[in-house]
Amino acid sequence: MARKEGEEDGAPSRVPHLPWMRNPVDIESFSGCPVEHLPRLDPRLVKALDRMGIESFFPVQVASWLETVGPGAFERDICINSPTGSGKTLAYALPIVQMLSTRKVKEVFDGIAPVVSLSVGSAVGQSSIADEVSDLIENPKQGLYPTLDEECVRMEPQTKVDILVATPGRLMDHINMTKGFSLEHLQYLVVDETDRMLREAYQSWLPTVIQLTRSTNQNHSWSDMNGKTLLHPLTTIRRSGAERGFKGKCFPRLAKIILSATLTQDPSKLSQLELHHPLLLNSGKKRYRIPTKLQSYKLVCKSNLKPLSLIVLLQELRGEKCLVFTLSVESSHRLSTLLEFFEDLPFKFSEYSRLQRESTRRKTLDAFKEGKIDVLIGTDRMARGIHIDGLKYVINYDMPPYVKTYIHRAGRTARAGEAGSCFTFLRKHEVKAFDKMLKKADNSSCSLHSLPEESVILARDSSATGSAFIVDVQNKRDSLMYQPTHHYDVRVEGREGILQFGACPLRIISFVSSCIAIIGASS
Ligand SMILES: Nc1ncnc2c1ncn2[C@@H]1O[C@H](COP(=O)(O)OP(=O)(O)OP(=O)(O)O)[C@@H](O)[C@H]1O
């Protein structure tokens, strides 16, 4: 039977099914190290890191280096399970750049090209597919290969980047449609955010990529005018691996690095990656780890007071940048609509939703990064891959359903060894389940945070006076939306009253949990 997300969370002490996961290398047994002490690091990379302001490496970066460029020499595929913000990107980018800078094919390019540098391309859907194609693909100029008779050769377009950063969707678009786009000579495959990537079945991207990296030179040939195949002068053929002891496997072997802060242990999911003799690098003893300097807090409150309590909490945070997570796009929308009815809020907020255009989302995120917006309200879409310098606070307006969700949401703060806090709003009956859930992670202590009751009352009174009330509907909350002619008993600021939909003078503008904001009512 298929498992749902979170089911595999299991007990922390559960022994993983896969033998190679049972005795991982503990990343925490490595200490950070100054850049210049890392063995065999190319001096050009030392300079580049200096320009980036990186003086020393984090433990995950040292561990990964030693298993790839160091004595480990990439003989095994590497699986890295390390907390959010621990520096996983550099942990794979650095060894790969160093290995590619010395690769054989590169030497061939070096011989014919005046400038020696690796080029990085992206296929992530942020520009049109046509723009991406022109960035990634090159049509060879006539006369580049004087040893071949140009008359006889039909020039083929080729990939012009050494390193490609791609999303599964755009990668598949290029595989299917872009002439000259080939993965045949791929040497390294990195799957970041592995657990999420394995859930993205988009056009079976993973089996397709693995299959394409297996093929021989059949797609990389030139043809003469009679259709006879000629060997491309820069083609390297993957030789049979007998000489290296990888019977039946290609050579050079496609090396893989997979990474996550919440790496799956599910054998059926991991088997899709066809890992070779994998080595697990894991942070700490437990399966999940919360960043050391992250403080977790819970706030217990009734759902009808949640919006007001959120406002009070945001006031307490004094306009510091903050991400607010809700369970659904609808819930984010309702919350932001409701907040608009409060006057003089001491923070600027905005919604961040998958229903918005990509360009709108990008602008919102840029404004947030630049400090023009203080609070972003959105769903778990904001929980992955977003890094915002100086972000100190994350708020779970709705309780995260799984510990993995908590880790990724909270992991937007307390990154790269900085301090940060994550607040979670809970209803009374949710507290037990939440505590149990957090126990699945290392460093998961969570204290109670309470808000002064008088501040909550004050916040209620600051809603647009005379024209907007927060109304606590007694029953049948969301059904109100669909039965406009019914009567419902409501309490308006403590007074009992009748709210009639349809012909009544009140206009519903928003539902937030059991609260609704109403405008047009007189006090
Ligand atoms: N050695 C270092 N010294 C200083 N800063 C670093 C170093 N390595 C990485 N960083 C910074 O730390 C931050 C987090 O790094 P990164 O995004 O790679 O984390 P991650 O482990 O991939 O997190 P997530 O799982 O949330 O994606 C980035 O801002 C990065 O620039």
Ligand as a Chemical Component Dictionary entry (heavy atoms), coordinates in Angstrom:
data_LIG
# 
_chem_comp.id                   LIG 
_chem_comp.type                 NON-POLYMER 
_chem_comp.pdbx_formal_charge   0 
_chem_comp.three_letter_code    LIG 
# 
loop_
_chem_comp_atom.comp_id 
_chem_comp_atom.atom_id 
_chem_comp_atom.alt_atom_id 
_chem_comp_atom.type_symbol 
_chem_comp_atom.charge 
_chem_comp_atom.model_Cartn_x 
_chem_comp_atom.model_Cartn_y 
_chem_comp_atom.model_Cartn_z 
_chem_comp_atom.pdbx_ordinal 
LIG N1  N1  N 0 30.935 28.361 4.529 1  
LIG C1  C1  C 0 30.022 29.315 4.601 2  
LIG N2  N2  N 0 30.281 30.473 5.259 3  
LIG C2  C2  C 0 29.338 31.443 5.359 4  
LIG N3  N3  N 0 28.097 31.356 4.808 5  
LIG C3  C3  C 0 27.799 30.226 4.144 6  
LIG C4  C4  C 0 28.728 29.156 3.982 7  
LIG N4  N4  N 0 28.127 28.171 3.271 8  
LIG C5  C5  C 0 26.882 28.605 2.991 9  
LIG N5  N5  N 0 26.682 29.820 3.497 10 
LIG C6  C6  C 0 25.421 30.609 3.430 11 
LIG O1  O1  O 0 24.464 29.915 4.231 12 
LIG C7  C7  C 0 23.162 30.099 3.718 13 
LIG C8  C8  C 0 22.432 28.748 3.616 14 
LIG O2  O2  O 0 23.078 27.903 2.689 15 
LIG P1  P1  P 0 22.256 26.910 1.748 16 
LIG O3  O3  O 0 21.146 27.624 1.072 17 
LIG O4  O4  O 0 23.226 26.176 0.918 18 
LIG O5  O5  O 0 21.622 25.929 2.849 19 
LIG P2  P2  P 0 20.862 24.551 2.637 20 
LIG O6  O6  O 0 21.508 23.587 3.570 21 
LIG O7  O7  O 0 20.829 24.181 1.189 22 
LIG O8  O8  O 0 19.407 24.910 3.162 23 
LIG P3  P3  P 0 17.945 24.370 2.658 24 
LIG O9  O9  O 0 17.884 22.918 2.974 25 
LIG O10 O10 O 0 16.981 25.151 3.471 26 
LIG O11 O11 O 0 17.860 24.684 1.201 27 
LIG C9  C9  C 0 23.342 30.798 2.367 28 
LIG O12 O12 O 0 23.064 32.166 2.541 29 
LIG C10 C10 C 0 24.813 30.618 2.049 30 
LIG O13 O13 O 0 25.324 31.676 1.278 31 
# 
loop_
_chem_comp_bond.comp_id 
_chem_comp_bond.atom_id_1 
_chem_comp_bond.atom_id_2 
_chem_comp_bond.value_order 
_chem_comp_bond.pdbx_ordinal 
LIG N1  C1  SING 1  
LIG C1  N2  SING 2  
LIG C1  C4  DOUB 3  
LIG N2  C2  DOUB 4  
LIG C2  N3  SING 5  
LIG N3  C3  DOUB 6  
LIG C3  C4  SING 7  
LIG C3  N5  SING 8  
LIG C4  N4  SING 9  
LIG N4  C5  DOUB 10 
LIG C5  N5  SING 11 
LIG N5  C6  SING 12 
LIG C6  O1  SING 13 
LIG C6  C10 SING 14 
LIG O1  C7  SING 15 
LIG C7  C8  SING 16 
LIG C7  C9  SING 17 
LIG C8  O2  SING 18 
LIG O2  P1  SING 19 
LIG P1  O3  DOUB 20 
LIG P1  O4  SING 21 
LIG P1  O5  SING 22 
LIG O5  P2  SING 23 
LIG P2  O6  DOUB 24 
LIG P2  O7  SING 25 
LIG P2  O8  SING 26 
LIG O8  P3  SING 27 
LIG P3  O9  DOUB 28 
LIG P3  O10 SING 29 
LIG P3  O11 SING 30 
LIG C9  O12 SING 31 
LIG C9  C10 SING 32 
LIG C10 O13 SING 33 
# 
